[in-house]
Amino acid sequence: MTSRLFAMFPTRRVLVAMLFVGTLGGCKITEQGPSPRELLELAHRHNQWVRLNIHDYEFDYDRQSFLHIPPVRVQVFDDTVYRVVNRTTGATLSNLSSFPTIEGLFTTAAQALGDENHASRVEYDEHYGFPTLIDAPSPTPAGGFSVTVTNFRPPVIALARVRR
């Protein structure tokens, strides 16, 4: 029953996830947590993305954090990461589960906004609605991260590259 509700109302899934993360993490949506404007923006942008019904795409993904993650191109087919290529070396990476889809970026954004230990900031693509920047700084060197998404290619371009 719950999964059918999420399928019918995908934007609510992000809000529920946001509240769930805040509750489990001991986060209180107060002055230090996300503002109502940030939550509404996240839900609005997620709804914008869902309405486009895009399931095949690719994008450049950069993550700065304590762990070294090379700059990569993430290729998604049928809402599943199927190939990740190191943009510096051209090598195909095997640890696909380490890299997000656009839905995964929304989850990361919700978690970052819900963490009261971070003064997080999220920026969105105007046309497609997905997060283009998730910046979650931390006072501890191992705690913060910044994710940047660029060079998004929608289905027609992404599928043409898959067929090569």
HELIX and SHEET records of a PDB file:
HELIX    1   1 THR A    2  MET A    8  1                                   7    
HELIX    2   2 PRO A   10  LEU A   24  1                                  15    
HELIX    3   3 PRO A   36  LEU A   52  1                                  17    
HELIX    4   4 LEU A   96  SER A   98  5                                   3    
HELIX    5   5 ILE A  102  GLY A  114  1                                  13    
HELIX    6   6 PRO A  155  VAL A  162  1                                   8    
SHEET    1   A 7 THR A  92  LEU A  93  0                                        
SHEET    2   A 7 THR A  80  ASN A  86 -1                                        
SHEET    3   A 7 VAL A  72  PHE A  77 -1                                        
SHEET    4   A 7 TYR A  57  SER A  65 -1                                        
SHEET    5   A 7 PHE A 145  ARG A 153 -1                                        
SHEET    6   A 7 PRO A 131  ALA A 136 -1                                        
SHEET    7   A 7 ARG A 121  TYR A 124 -1                                        
END                                                                             
